[in-house]
Amino acid sequence: MDERMERDVCKLVHKFAQRLDVNVRHIADDLGMTATQVVALRELSEPITARELANRMVCEASNATFVIDRLERQGLVERRPHPSDRRAKQIVLTPEGVRARADVLERLDTHSPLTPLTPDQQESLRDLLQALLGKPE
């Protein structure tokens, strides 16, 4: 790959990542949340541990714990004993959290920077990015 191609690809990926971030921040502002709370709600598709949530959010476990604490104070999540690990707690959406997550997902979908692409193009982009990044965790 020549130097210009790599520079162009890096610039485009960076600009797109910024658009994704701006989208999340706008949604967070509209909902009176932080961007990290929006990301956490997006990732809470099933009961998971704080460590698993941190991995999905690509952040430190201590940061995820801080976000979980805020979501818990807002009544959107609760900590429950893990069914198979006595030492762990699972983060579970409350009924209000399920509604908030549905709202977040709808807003993310409606305002997604991916909307100019067809579903096939979105799938191709995902597959290309996955090929570059390796197997999903």
Rosetta silent file (secondary structure, phi, psi, omega in degrees, C-alpha in Angstrom):
SEQUENCE: MDERMERDVCKLVHKFAQRLDVNVRHIADDLGMTATQVVALRELSEPITARELANRMVCEASNATFVIDRLERQGLVERRPHPSDRRAKQIVLTPEGVRARADVLERLDTHSPLTPLTPDQQESLRDLLQALLGKPE
SCORE:     score description
SCORE:     0.000 S_00000001
   1 L     0.000  135.569  179.088    0.000    0.000    0.000 S_00000001
   2 L   -80.669  163.804 -174.901    1.363    3.390   -0.839 S_00000001
   3 H   -60.340  -39.844 -178.319    1.727    6.140    1.729 S_00000001
   4 H   -65.750  -41.731  179.884   -1.078    8.268    0.283 S_00000001
   5 H   -60.613  -47.432 -179.266   -3.577    5.388    0.344 S_00000001
   6 H   -62.499  -42.620  179.267   -2.881    4.640    4.001 S_00000001
   7 H   -62.342  -44.149  178.874   -3.124    8.319    4.905 S_00000001
   8 H   -62.096  -45.637  179.980   -6.431    8.667    3.027 S_00000001
   9 H   -62.925  -45.428  179.675   -7.901    5.554    4.667 S_00000001
  10 H   -60.502  -42.801 -179.710   -6.771    6.680    8.126 S_00000001
  11 H   -63.991  -44.176 -179.239   -8.263   10.131    7.608 S_00000001
  12 H   -66.316  -42.820  178.686  -11.585    8.717    6.392 S_00000001
  13 H   -63.052  -42.089  179.380  -11.837    6.190    9.230 S_00000001
  14 H   -63.721  -44.298  178.902  -11.042    8.922   11.734 S_00000001
  15 H   -63.158  -40.098  178.979  -13.669   11.284   10.274 S_00000001
  16 H   -67.072  -41.125  177.156  -16.279    8.540   10.311 S_00000001
  17 H   -60.168  -38.602  177.059  -15.444    7.655   13.927 S_00000001
  18 H   -63.723  -40.459  178.538  -15.920   11.325   14.793 S_00000001
  19 H   -63.259  -41.167  176.610  -19.348   11.314   13.116 S_00000001
  20 H   -60.952  -43.955 -179.197  -20.359    8.256   15.142 S_00000001
  21 H   -64.381  -44.471  179.199  -19.180    9.983   18.315 S_00000001
  22 H   -61.322  -41.252  178.651  -21.020   13.220   17.495 S_00000001
  23 H   -59.430  -47.300  179.316  -24.197   11.228   16.835 S_00000001
  24 H   -61.818  -42.001 -178.906  -23.961    9.532   20.244 S_00000001
  25 H   -65.713  -39.572  177.566  -23.271   12.862   21.951 S_00000001
  26 H   -63.344  -43.720  179.171  -26.292   14.543   20.309 S_00000001
  27 H   -63.879  -43.302  178.372  -28.541   11.695   21.397 S_00000001
  28 H   -59.506  -45.019  179.073  -27.096   11.828   24.910 S_00000001
  29 H   -60.477  -44.666  179.919  -27.746   15.581   25.090 S_00000001
  30 H   -60.724  -33.419 -176.651  -31.339   15.104   23.897 S_00000001
  31 H   -94.035   -3.426 -178.039  -31.907   12.454   26.582 S_00000001
  32 L    71.009   33.720 -179.705  -30.113   14.283   29.393 S_00000001
  33 L  -122.638  174.664  170.529  -27.465   11.568   29.628 S_00000001
  34 L   -91.517  160.823  178.323  -23.765   11.278   29.037 S_00000001
  35 H   -60.805  -37.158 -179.528  -22.419    9.701   25.871 S_00000001
  36 H   -68.121  -30.865  175.718  -21.010    6.814   27.917 S_00000001
  37 H   -67.581  -40.539  177.229  -24.450    6.127   29.381 S_00000001
  38 H   -61.519  -45.071  179.565  -25.880    5.944   25.853 S_00000001
  39 H   -63.173  -42.011  178.888  -23.110    3.539   24.826 S_00000001
  40 H   -61.065  -45.978  178.785  -23.699    1.415   27.943 S_00000001
  41 H   -62.156  -39.226  177.622  -27.425    1.184   27.226 S_00000001
  42 H   -59.514  -39.401 -174.262  -26.654    0.248   23.617 S_00000001
  43 H   -84.763  -13.057 -177.686  -24.398   -2.577   24.806 S_00000001
  44 L   -85.256   65.191 -178.399  -26.717   -3.942   27.528 S_00000001
  45 L   -80.295  -16.679  176.947  -28.511   -6.377   25.233 S_00000001
  46 L  -157.967  167.250  177.756  -28.649   -9.022   27.987 S_00000001
  47 L   -60.342  127.702  179.847  -27.556   -9.346   31.617 S_00000001
  48 E  -142.214  165.407  177.121  -23.761   -9.089   31.748 S_00000001
  49 L   -80.831  165.142  177.571  -21.053   -8.376   34.294 S_00000001
  50 H   -60.807  -37.985  179.206  -19.415   -4.984   34.664 S_00000001
  51 H   -64.361  -41.849  177.756  -16.225   -6.422   33.155 S_00000001
  52 H   -64.625  -39.875  178.054  -18.124   -7.687   30.110 S_00000001
  53 H   -63.646  -43.051  178.182  -19.773   -4.290   29.730 S_00000001
  54 H   -58.857  -42.634  177.969  -16.373   -2.587   29.958 S_00000001
  55 H   -61.540  -42.629  179.540  -15.075   -4.868   27.187 S_00000001
  56 H   -66.888  -35.223 -179.518  -18.055   -4.027   24.985 S_00000001
  57 H   -84.140   -8.711 -177.141  -17.644   -0.315   25.673 S_00000001
  58 L    56.925   57.194  177.616  -13.863   -0.553   25.143 S_00000001
  59 L  -145.210  174.407  177.074  -13.075    1.099   28.460 S_00000001
  60 L   -72.430  150.470  179.667  -11.600    0.271   31.845 S_00000001
  61 H   -58.810  -36.040  179.896  -13.755   -1.680   34.289 S_00000001
  62 H   -64.580  -35.851  177.078  -13.609    1.233   36.759 S_00000001
  63 H   -67.562  -41.601  178.476  -15.115    3.554   34.112 S_00000001
  64 H   -63.427  -39.514  178.639  -17.886    1.054   33.394 S_00000001
  65 H   -62.014  -41.219  177.770  -18.585    0.795   37.136 S_00000001
  66 H   -60.821  -44.807 -179.929  -18.937    4.586   37.349 S_00000001
  67 H   -66.038  -42.003  178.479  -21.431    4.549   34.440 S_00000001
  68 H   -60.888  -42.815  178.399  -23.321    1.608   35.979 S_00000001
  69 H   -57.257  -44.508  179.976  -23.560    3.512   39.274 S_00000001
  70 H   -65.605  -43.852  179.129  -25.141    6.485   37.471 S_00000001
  71 H   -64.184  -34.956  178.776  -27.551    4.275   35.527 S_00000001
  72 H   -67.289  -43.486  177.983  -28.472    2.516   38.765 S_00000001
  73 H   -62.392  -28.672  178.531  -29.195    5.836   40.521 S_00000001
  74 L   -84.000   -3.078  179.060  -31.465    6.728   37.570 S_00000001
  75 L    77.602   20.999 -177.686  -33.343    3.450   38.002 S_00000001
  76 L   -95.661  -24.135  177.513  -32.279    2.095   34.605 S_00000001
  77 E  -138.253  162.577  170.945  -30.203   -0.883   35.777 S_00000001
  78 E  -141.252  154.711  177.079  -29.792   -3.022   38.852 S_00000001
  79 E   -94.909  131.603  178.083  -27.094   -5.346   40.069 S_00000001
  80 E  -128.729  154.661  176.516  -28.148   -8.933   40.661 S_00000001
  81 E   -58.783  139.403  176.410  -26.213  -11.997   41.796 S_00000001
  82 L   -69.649  137.015 -176.047  -24.608  -13.851   38.894 S_00000001
  83 L   -66.928  -23.382 -176.820  -26.359  -17.217   38.389 S_00000001
  84 L  -125.275   -3.516 -179.346  -23.133  -19.237   38.174 S_00000001
  85 L  -130.555  104.557 -175.885  -20.417  -17.090   39.805 S_00000001
  86 L   -60.353  -25.192 -176.985  -21.012  -16.210   43.462 S_00000001
  87 L   -81.992  -17.782 -172.356  -18.340  -13.496   43.319 S_00000001
  88 L  -104.267  157.854  172.862  -19.855  -11.625   40.379 S_00000001
  89 E  -118.055  147.782  173.833  -22.885   -9.428   39.864 S_00000001
  90 E  -102.167  145.132  175.400  -24.848   -9.086   36.660 S_00000001
  91 E   -95.689  122.515 -174.757  -26.016   -5.753   35.346 S_00000001
  92 E  -126.538  134.975  176.268  -29.684   -6.045   34.385 S_00000001
  93 E   -69.483  137.792  171.397  -31.950   -3.459   32.805 S_00000001
  94 L   -80.477  171.001  175.035  -34.990   -2.462   34.851 S_00000001
  95 H   -54.453  -40.425  176.448  -38.327   -2.027   33.037 S_00000001
  96 H   -65.525  -36.415  177.666  -37.508    1.701   32.773 S_00000001
  97 H   -65.886  -37.091  177.119  -34.041    0.748   31.484 S_00000001
  98 H   -62.111  -43.107  178.740  -35.591   -1.472   28.804 S_00000001
  99 H   -65.653  -43.238  179.541  -37.676    1.510   27.630 S_00000001
 100 H   -63.287  -41.609  178.878  -34.661    3.845   27.743 S_00000001
 101 H   -63.872  -41.951  178.573  -32.555    1.350   25.775 S_00000001
 102 H   -60.771  -40.994  177.956  -35.276    0.980   23.135 S_00000001
 103 H   -63.806  -45.398  178.656  -35.379    4.779   22.801 S_00000001
 104 H   -59.701  -47.765 -178.508  -31.578    4.951   22.512 S_00000001
 105 H   -62.461  -40.142  178.974  -31.505    2.214   19.861 S_00000001
 106 H   -63.941  -44.143  179.619  -34.262    3.880   17.856 S_00000001
 107 H   -65.768  -42.111  178.196  -32.477    7.235   17.953 S_00000001
 108 H   -61.201  -40.386  179.971  -29.122    5.668   17.057 S_00000001
 109 H   -69.236  -44.099 -177.057  -30.741    3.915   14.112 S_00000001
 110 H   -64.906  -39.221 -174.730  -32.698    6.959   12.927 S_00000001
 111 L  -105.805   16.144 -175.014  -29.719    9.319   13.036 S_00000001
 112 L   -63.446  136.615  173.107  -26.971    6.847   12.158 S_00000001
 113 L   -64.763   -9.852  178.272  -24.115    8.057    9.959 S_00000001
 114 L   -83.661  -10.393 -174.015  -24.525    4.688    8.202 S_00000001
 115 L   -59.712  -27.267  176.558  -27.944    5.566    6.747 S_00000001
 116 L   -65.986  -17.138 -179.765  -26.554    6.778    3.387 S_00000001
 117 L   -90.576  147.637  173.861  -25.389    3.197    2.785 S_00000001
 118 L   -70.752  162.930  176.174  -27.664    0.399    1.660 S_00000001
 119 H   -56.195  -38.594  177.955  -28.030   -2.572    4.031 S_00000001
 120 H   -64.424  -40.519  178.271  -25.689   -4.567    1.756 S_00000001
 121 H   -66.904  -38.594  177.292  -23.095   -1.776    1.855 S_00000001
 122 H   -62.057  -42.937  178.940  -23.393   -1.584    5.649 S_00000001
 123 H   -64.474  -41.526  178.246  -22.810   -5.313    5.873 S_00000001
 124 H   -62.973  -43.007  178.330  -19.813   -5.061    3.545 S_00000001
 125 H   -61.210  -46.304  178.295  -18.344   -2.232    5.614 S_00000001
 126 H   -58.202  -45.334 -178.839  -18.800   -4.249    8.793 S_00000001
 127 H   -64.408  -39.360  178.081  -17.158   -7.290    7.186 S_00000001
 128 H   -65.628  -44.939  178.110  -14.214   -5.220    5.911 S_00000001
 129 H   -63.005  -40.512  178.412  -13.656   -3.631    9.300 S_00000001
 130 H   -63.879  -38.288  177.457  -13.903   -7.030   10.964 S_00000001
 131 H   -62.913  -37.404  179.495  -11.321   -8.421    8.529 S_00000001
 132 H   -72.471  -35.366 -174.160   -8.967   -5.591    9.469 S_00000001
 133 H   -91.636  -14.370 -178.357   -9.509   -5.957   13.200 S_00000001
 134 L    92.150 -173.103 -177.256   -9.530   -9.749   13.457 S_00000001
 135 L   -60.300  142.504  175.325  -12.009  -12.015   15.193 S_00000001
 136 L   -66.564  151.276 -179.710  -14.598  -10.375   17.432 S_00000001
 137 L   -75.824    0.000    0.000  -14.012  -10.799   21.162 S_00000001
